[in-house]
């Protein structure tokens, strides 16, 4: 459950092909949690492997707001 995620936890993040070259679940580690509202937060995840963005280049740090797109592992 995203509400239980803390810095250092392992997580799986769903990335869509709208913004990324490949759609799917990717493993990573929670680096930071920034509150967004009383019920939601931005979760900053460092991915285990590089994921190429559609704009070119690659990144390993993503932020996730949608709780359906992040799972604690």
Buried (B, 14 or more C-beta within 10 A) or exposed (E): EBEEBEEEBBBBBBBEEEEBEEEEEBBBBBEEBEEEEEEEBEBBBBBEEEBEBEEEEEEEEBEBBEBEBBBBE
